[in-house]
Structure formats: C-alpha cells, structure tokens
Amino acid sequence: MSEPAHHPHDDTAPGDDHEVDVAAGVRGYLIGLAIAALLTVASFWAVGTHLIWGPGVGVALAVLAIAQMGVHLVFFLHITTGPDNTNNTLALAFGVLIVALVVGGSLWIMANLNHNMLPMPQMTDLHTQR
Amino acid sequence: MTATAPADARHPGHDPHVLGRHGGGHPPPAPGSDGGPASKRIIVGYGFWLFLLSDIIMFSAIFAAYAVLQGATAGGPDGRRLFSLSNAAIETGCLLLSSFTCGLASIAATAKNQLWTQIALLVTGLLGFAFLSLELHEFADMVAKGAGPQRSAFLSAFFALVGCHGLHVSVGLLWLGTMMAQFYAKGFRADILRRMLCFSLFWHALDIIWVAILTIVYLMGAGR
C-alpha cells in the first residue's frame, strides 16, 4: 500500500497493491480474512439470536453484509481512496449507483403494482409478497 | 499503445488523476516530466475492473428479480423449509478461504515463486470445487424434493440467481486450471502475470457476490 518514494502519484490497477514485501502482503490478506470471518460469524449469530428485535434482524444483516463487501474491496481487491485509485473508485461508485437504481427501482415499482392490483383470487397467489 | 509517442503530446494539462501521468510501464521518468500512456498492466486491470462492475450490474438485475419474487411460492415450499444454514455456512467458509489463498497465490506469483504459486492455486481450486459440489448437491436435493425451478416463481428466481453464481465459479475453476498450466509452461511472463491479476480480481468479485447471496437468499430467507 505504500508506494515507491520517487513515484508518488502513478495509477494503480485494481488488485494491485504495490507490495514487494511478501510478509506485508500476506499480513494484509490475513487481516482481511480475519475481519471477513468475524463479520460472517456475526451474520449467522444475528439470525439465530433473540437479542435483536425481530424486524431489526434484516437491517443488522444488511449492515454486516455491506461492511463485509467493504472489507473485501479494501483488503482483497485493494480499492482504496488514494489518488492513484481515483479511476477505480469512480467506476465502483457508478456501478453502485446503477445497482441501487436497478434493485431499489424494481422493488419500489413492483410493490406499487401489487398495492394497486385488484384482488383476483388466482392472481393473488402469484403476486402477493409475503 | 504507442509507448514511444512524445509525452507532451499526450497530457498537456495538469489533471492529477488522469491515467498514466507518469508513463507506468517504463522506468520512472525524471521528476517533473508528465509521462506518457499508462502501463499495459494498469490498462488491463482497469478494463477488467469495468467488466466486473458490469457483471455485478447484471447480477443486480437477477437479485432484483429474486427480491420481487421471493414471496411468490405458489403454494410450494419457501426458503425456511428448503435452505440449510449449516450448508450455507460451509459454502461460505470454502469461498472465503479460497479468496484468501487466491490472494496468497497472486503474492507468490508477484514474487515469482513457482512452487508456492502452484500450491496456493491448487488449494484455491480445491476449495472452489468443494463449494461447487456442495451447491450442486443442494440443487439436486431440492429437485429431488419436487422443489425444482419449475415449481414456483420463487424457485425459478432462486435457481437463476444461485445457479448464475455457480456458473461463474465453474468458469473461474476452468480459468484457474489454465493459469496453473500457463505458470508451469510459460513461467512468470508479464502477460501471464496480467492474466493472474484479472483472475484474482474475478475470484474476489465472486466472493463479494456470494456475500450478497448468503445474506439475501440464505440468512434472510431461512432465518425469517
């Protein structure tokens, strides 16, 4: 993650970490693995526990999942916020925007359709959500 | 890539974020020069990153379909009756560990260590294969119980989403075998190392998609 001193602002390909030091590279992956494993265990715990208020479990799972994706991006794919990574981060930001539009928009419009649908006995089974 | 083009014709401005300000592939230019085109490694990595993002966008459409059809079980079994969390936990462990060993493989390849590169890639492949066989076993189990993709819209969406991820893992395994053969036969040439960069990006991205599948399909479906 540290760059050669004479070369402070070169670009970085995604996945590149400029590590020549094997030990430091392995340490980075180990840290990522440990945090990711911790978050995974926490997700499974959140499903099984009764300590979290029922409807809050989904929110907890979503937060844990997004945190884990962040860990993967930083420690495994080496996407950082440094100036050498701006192009990678901007592409990622645009991808996240499209994903949010597709998923959020689909859920929104389908919920609306279900809400406005006339109750038809044979159709309710197909379109009722939960 | 006309790497010999005069540097000043390329980037006359002072945009600090433009690709290849320092003309990556060549020895670092003297301080103060504004470089040429980016190195091939950076271009290849960036292009593959764009492909991965578009792949993720394709997955997001399937995720949206699954989320919309989650409740449309048509009187058939729902996730709570079908999914086994312990199976999903083992699958997650396999994929996470294989992502880790894939990282080790790319470190070993950067260090040009043939033995450790091959070992790490082999472990990655075995873990990926374990994941795939667990998933196929789960699919076969569900089909045998009469919960195949034609049973309900929910199950169609389930098989499309998880099956598409499994298909990506299968392609990744093929690619992994090719990488092992190429490292063995051709050594640590720059073009082979670029392919390794793309492969590790691909494999890590599959793990990210699996995190979303685990959360949305298995944890939210079975634990609700």
Chai-1 contact restraints between the chains, C-beta under 6 A:
chainA,res_idxA,chainB,res_idxB,connection_type,confidence,min_distance_angstrom,max_distance_angstrom,comment,restraint_id
A,H6,B,P28,contact,1.0,0.0,6.0,A-B,restraint_1
A,H7,B,P28,contact,1.0,0.0,6.0,A-B,restraint_2
A,D10,B,H22,contact,1.0,0.0,6.0,A-B,restraint_3
A,D10,B,G24,contact,1.0,0.0,6.0,A-B,restraint_4
A,D11,B,L19,contact,1.0,0.0,6.0,A-B,restraint_5
A,D11,B,A38,contact,1.0,0.0,6.0,A-B,restraint_6
A,D11,B,I42,contact,1.0,0.0,6.0,A-B,restraint_7
A,A13,B,R41,contact,1.0,0.0,6.0,A-B,restraint_8
A,A13,B,I42,contact,1.0,0.0,6.0,A-B,restraint_9
A,A13,B,G45,contact,1.0,0.0,6.0,A-B,restraint_10
A,P14,B,G45,contact,1.0,0.0,6.0,A-B,restraint_11
A,P14,B,W49,contact,1.0,0.0,6.0,A-B,restraint_12
A,P14,B,L201,contact,1.0,0.0,6.0,A-B,restraint_13
A,G15,B,G45,contact,1.0,0.0,6.0,A-B,restraint_14
A,G15,B,L197,contact,1.0,0.0,6.0,A-B,restraint_15
A,G15,B,S200,contact,1.0,0.0,6.0,A-B,restraint_16
A,G15,B,L201,contact,1.0,0.0,6.0,A-B,restraint_17
A,V22,B,I107,contact,1.0,0.0,6.0,A-B,restraint_18
A,V22,B,A111,contact,1.0,0.0,6.0,A-B,restraint_19
A,G25,B,I107,contact,1.0,0.0,6.0,A-B,restraint_20
A,Y29,B,F100,contact,1.0,0.0,6.0,A-B,restraint_21
A,Y29,B,G103,contact,1.0,0.0,6.0,A-B,restraint_22
A,L33,B,F100,contact,1.0,0.0,6.0,A-B,restraint_23
A,A36,B,L96,contact,1.0,0.0,6.0,A-B,restraint_24
A,T40,B,T92,contact,1.0,0.0,6.0,A-B,restraint_25
A,S43,B,L219,contact,1.0,0.0,6.0,A-B,restraint_26
A,V47,B,L219,contact,1.0,0.0,6.0,A-B,restraint_27
A,V47,B,G223,contact,1.0,0.0,6.0,A-B,restraint_28
A,G58,B,M220,contact,1.0,0.0,6.0,A-B,restraint_29
A,L61,B,T215,contact,1.0,0.0,6.0,A-B,restraint_30
A,L61,B,L219,contact,1.0,0.0,6.0,A-B,restraint_31
A,A65,B,V211,contact,1.0,0.0,6.0,A-B,restraint_32
A,A65,B,T215,contact,1.0,0.0,6.0,A-B,restraint_33
A,Q68,B,V211,contact,1.0,0.0,6.0,A-B,restraint_34
A,M69,B,I208,contact,1.0,0.0,6.0,A-B,restraint_35
A,M69,B,V211,contact,1.0,0.0,6.0,A-B,restraint_36
A,H72,B,I208,contact,1.0,0.0,6.0,A-B,restraint_37
A,F76,B,S99,contact,1.0,0.0,6.0,A-B,restraint_38
A,F76,B,G103,contact,1.0,0.0,6.0,A-B,restraint_39
A,F76,B,H204,contact,1.0,0.0,6.0,A-B,restraint_40
A,L77,B,H204,contact,1.0,0.0,6.0,A-B,restraint_41
A,T86,B,H17,contact,1.0,0.0,6.0,A-B,restraint_42
A,N88,B,W49,contact,1.0,0.0,6.0,A-B,restraint_43
A,A91,B,L50,contact,1.0,0.0,6.0,A-B,restraint_44
A,A91,B,L53,contact,1.0,0.0,6.0,A-B,restraint_45
A,G95,B,L53,contact,1.0,0.0,6.0,A-B,restraint_46
A,G95,B,I56,contact,1.0,0.0,6.0,A-B,restraint_47
A,I98,B,I57,contact,1.0,0.0,6.0,A-B,restraint_48
A,V99,B,S60,contact,1.0,0.0,6.0,A-B,restraint_49
A,V102,B,S60,contact,1.0,0.0,6.0,A-B,restraint_50
A,V102,B,A61,contact,1.0,0.0,6.0,A-B,restraint_51
A,V102,B,A64,contact,1.0,0.0,6.0,A-B,restraint_52
A,V103,B,S60,contact,1.0,0.0,6.0,A-B,restraint_53
A,V103,B,F63,contact,1.0,0.0,6.0,A-B,restraint_54
A,V103,B,A64,contact,1.0,0.0,6.0,A-B,restraint_55
A,S106,B,A64,contact,1.0,0.0,6.0,A-B,restraint_56
A,S106,B,V68,contact,1.0,0.0,6.0,A-B,restraint_57
A,L107,B,A67,contact,1.0,0.0,6.0,A-B,restraint_58
A,M110,B,V68,contact,1.0,0.0,6.0,A-B,restraint_59
A,D125,B,A74,contact,1.0,0.0,6.0,A-B,restraint_60
A,L126,B,A72,contact,1.0,0.0,6.0,A-B,restraint_61
A,Q129,B,G71,contact,1.0,0.0,6.0,A-B,restraint_62
A,R130,B,G71,contact,1.0,0.0,6.0,A-B,restraint_63
